[in-house]
Amino acid sequence: MGGPGWPRVAVIGGGPGGAQCARRLADAGCPVTVFEPRTRFEKACGGGVPARGIERFPFLRDARLPGKEIRQCLVISPSGREARFPLDDPLFVFGRADLHALMLERATASGARLVRERVISFRRATGGRDPGAGRDRWILRSAGTETDPFDFLVAADGASGGTRRRLVTGARREDVSQGLGYYMPRVSEDFITLKFYDGLHGYLWVFPRPDHSSAGICSTLGALPAADLRKLMDDFLRVRYPRRALDHAERYAALIPGAPREPRAVPVQGEGWALLGDAARFVDPLTREGIYYAMLSGDLLADALLRRRPEDYTEAWSRACAPELSWAAGHGGRFFDTRFIERLVALCAGSPAVARVLSDLIAGKQSYRTLKRRLLLSAPRVGLQLLSRALARRRGRAIRKGAPITPARGSSSTDCSADDSCRAAAFQRGHGIRDSDRGRTP
């Protein structure tokens, strides 16, 4: 597929999106140059890649990439209620430095040129080689020198990168999160931890990696002072982990973009240029997951460029992910509602059916848009599981006391008052779910 006539492509940023796009283009023989000044660099995030990411990008199982396969999740509600459940599809956690190094190595092995310099500025120059890439060409300046012209410019240098700011306007404050955290050495568990707080549009996480853990907390930018966010995190970590874990921890902080409610209101490409990953705000506004979406966007843009139809990129993204992320952006308040989280954790602790729903949500196999419907359809099974659990607990108490197991006067054996078997009904009442709604799409 290679040869003369392919557009010359400049990729600014060698993270997952930029490196994946560069590798795909280079594999096809397209001349591509990646500008990435950093050698090994971490990033303020957990580093988790869900099962759908591993399925689409199986090279992430490469033995050269150190990672941790996680098969359990601990979720903690605002009141402190805990539920631990298995992950039917494991979550893979990688150090970002290791991930970036492997992906850049794959890109250069395919023929991409890697320039270890920071792009200071860029400008248009008239006269493009490829009509499909745009009428003008791009000249980049780095370290005081200018490059030869490029036909297409790919911005993959993140939410805070200068390339995005020169091409499009910034995100609204309410669409941006602040993330704070630590890399804790010699702390590596066999489960991930997710902790929620009352009134916080975000959560705390602890993601174990092979030789350390990434612990962090995120919230909508400006909702809480950074000092208050860090105090929430520090108080939790000091109770859960040895003091030395924090004493030797490395701090990090970053701004995290979120997908907009109206995807087409924010351009992700223009004449001869396109944005990838965080630079395009391709980030889940609820979980703040971005690695999978960055790599996927790199694939989609490469497909469009290799077809010589770069304009197809926006439409391809809209079909693949935009509806789901836009829905999430518009319903975050309901997802992080304290009553919802409390009931969900309580149900998860007593019902394998609810735990399976959360497992699929983490794996990326459960859509946000059908989450309520699936929980509703699971209600009868959940009720039976909670009732069975409640009866087992009652039987255990009776055996310990040496008393016969008989229903209380004026009640049946299914009477549960405030016990586990009432939680499914409470969940339905609290979220406006009626028996007549079953099977109806919300």
N, C-alpha and C positions, 0 to 999 in steps of 0.2 A: 504493500500500500504506500510505501514511502516514495520519495522522488521529488523532482521540482514541481512547484505549483502549490505546495502546502503553505499555509500562512505561518509566519514566524510568530511564536507566542511567548510573551513574557509573563511569568507567574511571580507575583510579589508575595512571599510568605511560603515557608516550607512545612507548615503543619499538615494535619491529616487531609484537609481538602485540597490544598495546593499540591502536595506530593502525589496524591492519588490522581488528580487531573493530569499532572505532568507525566506520570508513568504511562497512563493510557494513551496520551498523545504521542509520546516517544515510542511506544510499542508499535504504533501505526506508521512511524517514520516521519512524524511532524517535528520540525525543529523547534524545541522548547527550551527556555532558559529559566531556571528557578533562582530567585534572589532571596537568600536567607543568611543573615550575618551570624546567627547564633549557631554554635556547634551542638552542645547538649543542653537543652533547656526544659525546665519543668513548667507547669502551668497550674493555676489555682483552680483545681477541680478534683473530683474523686477519681477519675480515670476509668470509670465503668463503661463497658461495651455490652449491651444486651444481646440475647441469643439471636435476634434478627440480624444484628451486625456481624456476628460470626458466620451466620449462614450466607450472607451476601458477600462477605470478604473473608473467605476461609484461610487466606494467608496469615491472618492474625493468630493462627495456631502454630506458626513457625517456631521451631525450637529455639531460634536465636532471640525470640522476644520473651523476656521474663514476664510472667503474669501469674495471677492467682485465680483459680476457679472457685467461685463462691456458690454454695448450695443451700445456704440458710440466711434468713433475714430476721432481724429483731426490730420491731416497730414499737415505739413508745408514744403514748398519747400525751396531751398537755397535762393531764392530772397525774401522770406517772404510771398508768396501766400499761403492762407489757404483753406482747404477743410475739412468740417466735414460731416461724413456720418454714417449711422446706421450699426451695425454689425448684420447681419441676424442670425448668431450663436454667442452667447455671448462668450467673453473671460473671463476666471476665473482667478483671481489674488489672490495668497496666500502669506503670510509671510513664508519664508523658515523655520524659527524656528518651526512654527506651523505644517508645512507639514512634516518635519523630525520627529517631536515628534509623530505624528499620525502614520506614516508608521512604525516606530520602535515599537510602541505599538502593531500594528497589527502583526508584525513579532514575537514578544515575546509571544503574545496571542496564536499564532499558534504552539508554542513550540521551537522557536529559542532561543538560549542562547545568552545573551548580556553581553559582557565584556567591562567595561568602562576603557580600557587601550589602550595606543598607541603602535602599533607594531613598534619596533625599528629595527628589522631585521628578516630575515627568511632564512632558508637553506633547502636543500634536504636531506632526509634520505632514505636509500635503503629499499625496501620492502613495496609495496602498498597493501591495502586490496582489492581494486576493480581494475581489469585489465582495465576497461573502463576509469578509472580516471587517469591512468598513472602508470608507473612502480615504480617511487619513491614517497615518501611521503614528507610532508612539516612539519618542526618544526619551530614555530614562537617564537621570543623572545620579551617579553614586561616587562618593569619595572624590568629588571634583572632576570626574570625567564623564563624558556622555557616551551612551551605547549607540550601536548601529540601530536603525529603525526596526520596530516590531509592528506586525499587522494587527495583533490582538493583545489586549492587556487584561490579565486576570488578577483581581484583588483578593488575596487570601491571607492578609496579615492581621486578621482579628478585628474585634469590635473597636479597639483603641488604635488601630493602625491608621497611619496618615493617608493611605490610598483611598480608603472608604470616604474619609472626610472631604477629600478633594473631588470625589465623584458624585456623592449624594449628601443630602442633609442628615443630621443626626437623629437618633431615636428619641421619642418622647421619654420624659423622666420616669413615667409610670411603667414603661416597657423595659426598663433597665433594672437589674438587681445588683446589689453589692455583695460580694463574697469575701469572707475572712476565714482563715484557717491556719492549720499547722501540718507539717510533715513530722510525724512522731517516729523516731528511730526505734528499732527493736520492739515494735508493737505490731503484731500481725496475727489477727484472729481468723477464725474459720467462718465468720458471718459478717454481714454488713449491718450497720445500725442506722436507723432513721428515727429522729426525735422531733416531735412537733410541739409547738408552743401556742398558748392562747393568744389569738389576735395577730399572729405572725404569718404574713403571706410568704412562707418559705419554710425551711426546716434545717435541722442539723444532721450531718452525716459523718459516719466513720467508715471508710472503705479501706480494708487491709490490702496491702501489696506484698510482694515477696519478702522484702526486708524492712518495711516500715508501713505506717498507715497514714492516709490522708484524712484528716478531720477538718470539717469546715461547717460554716453556717451561712445561709443566704436569706436575703429579704429584699423587698422592693426598695429601690434607692430612695433614701430620705425618710423612710417610714420609721426607722430607729437610728439614733446616733451610732456610729461605728463602735464607740466604747461600750454601749449597752449590749450590742450584738456580741461583742467579744466576751463580755462578762457572762452572758448566758452560756456561751460555749465553754469558757474556762470553768464555770461552776459545775457543769456536767462532766467534763473530762477529769477534773480533780477527784470527783467521787468515784468514777469508774476505773481510773487507771493510776498506776504508781506515780508519785510526784516527779520522779526523775524523767518520766515520759515527756512532761511539759517543760521541765528544766532544760532539756537538750533538744527541744523541738525547734524547727525552723518555721518562722511565720510567713504567711503569704496573704495577699489581698488582690482583688481584681474586680472589674466591672463585668457583669454578665448580661449580654443582650437577650431579648426575648422576642419571639415571633409576634408580629402585629396582629390585631384583630381583623384588619382588612388587608390581606396579603398584597393585593394589586395597588394599594395606596403607597407602597414603598418600592421603588424600582430596584431591581437586582441586576439589570443590564441596560446597556445603551449602545450607541454606535461604536462598535469596535472594543467594547469592554464588558466585563461581567464580574459579579461578586460571588464569593464562595463562603460557606460555613458561617462562622461568627460575624464576618464582615457583612454578610447578607442577612444577618439576624435569623439564621436557620438554627434556632435553639428552642427546645421545649420550654415554654414559659412556666410550667409547673415543676418539672423535675430539674430543669436547667441542664438537661443532657444535650451535648452538642457534637460529640465525636462522630457518632453514626451519621448524623445529618450532614456534617462537613464532608465526610467521605462520599456519601451518596450524591451530594451536590457536585463534587469533583467528577464523579462518573457521568452525571447527566450533562454537564457542560462539555465534557470530552466527546460524548456521543453527538451532541449538536454540532460541535466544531468539525468533527470527522465527517459528518454528513454535509458540511459546508452550509449549514443552516443554523447559525448561532442563535437566531431569534427563537428557535424551538426550545431553548433552555428554560425560559420563564414558564412556558406552558407545561413542559415536562415536570418541573418542580410543583406547579399548581396541582397537577393530577396526582403526584406521588404523595405529597405531605402537607401542602398548604391548608387544606380543609381541616385536618386533624389539629394542627398547631393553632390555627385561628380560633377553632372552637375552644381549645384549652385557654387561649389568651382571654377569651370572653367569659370564662366560667371559673376563673381562679378563686374568686371569693367564696364560691360554694364548695370547691374542693378543699380549701383550707379552713372551712368553718369548724369551730371547735366541737360543736355537737356532732357533726358528721364524723369527724376524726375519732372522737370518743366512742361512738357507737360502732364504727367500723373496726377499731382495734378490739373492742369487747367481743364482737361477733367473730373476728378472726381467731381470737384466743380459744373459742369454743366450737368453731365450725370449720372442718376441712374444706367445705365448699367455698366459703368466703376466702380462706387462705389461698385456695387455688386461683381465685379471681385476682388477688393481689400478686400472686406469682406470675400470672400471665401479663399483668400490667407492667411489672418490672421487666419482663422479657420482651416487651414491645409487641406482644401478640393480642393484647386486649385494647381495643380502641376506647378513647375517652368518651366518644359520642354514644357508644352502646354500653357503657359501664353501668349506668343506672338500670337499663333494661335487663342486663344479665344478673345483677343483684336481685332484681325483682323476681325474675324467673327462678332464681335459686332459693327464694324465700321458704317454700314448703320444705325443701331438703334441709335448709338451715334450721328451721324450727324443730324438725325431728332430731337433728344432731344436738341442738342445745337442750331439748327435752331429755334425750338419752343421757347427756352429760349431767343434767341436773338430778335425774333419778339415780344415777350412779353415785353422785356425791352424797345424796340423801341416804342411799343404801349403806355407803361406807360409814356415815355418821352413826346410823342405827346399829351397825355391827359393832362399832367401837363402844357404843353405850350399852350393848346387849339388849336393845329394845326391838320389838317386832316392827316390821315395815308395814304400816297401815296409813291410809289417808287420814288427814285431820278432819274433825267433825265439821260438816258444812262445806266440805270441799271435795274435789275429785282427785285422783292420783296425778292429774295433769295440772293441778293448781300450782302456780309458781310464784305469785306475787312479784317480788323484786329479783327473782333468781334468774339464772341464765336463760331459761326457756322463754322469758318475756322479752328478750332483747331484740329478736327478729321483729316482733310486733311493734316495739318501741321505735325501731329503725324505720319501719314503714310509716308509722304515724308521723314521726318527726320530719319526714321528707315528702309527705303528701301522697304516699303510695297506698292505693286501695286494692282490695282483692279483685275488683272489677277491672283494674288496670292491667292485670297479668296478660302478657302476650302483646301489649300495645307498645309501639315504639314511642319513647318520650320525645 
